[in-house]
Amino acid sequence: MTELISTSVLYDAFAVITQKGEKVGDAYIYRGITAQSFNDGYELLMKTSKASITLGFHNTQKHECESMDDFEQLADSLSKIAMESAT
């Protein structure tokens, strides 16, 4: 799947989720989205129960979803959360 969400939105959303979210194990949960980074430092995962996006090495993106609507909901939520980084 091609890049559907800009990497800057993903990085901003990840920062907000890890700053404002509740820490649960190795992950953070904020507004229904779970965010986690992996030990290698190259991968960030953000997911709901129905869709996920992994931002990997060289800003590669991997998307998994049950339907395109589920992915679009995740993308919309991440975009809204990313806007919080400006406030």
Secondary structure, DSSP 8 states (H G I E B T S, - for coil): ----S-HHHHHHHHHHHHHHSEEETTEEEETTEEEEE-TTSS-EEEE-SSEEEEE-GGG-EEEEESSHHHHHHHHHHHHHHHHGGG-
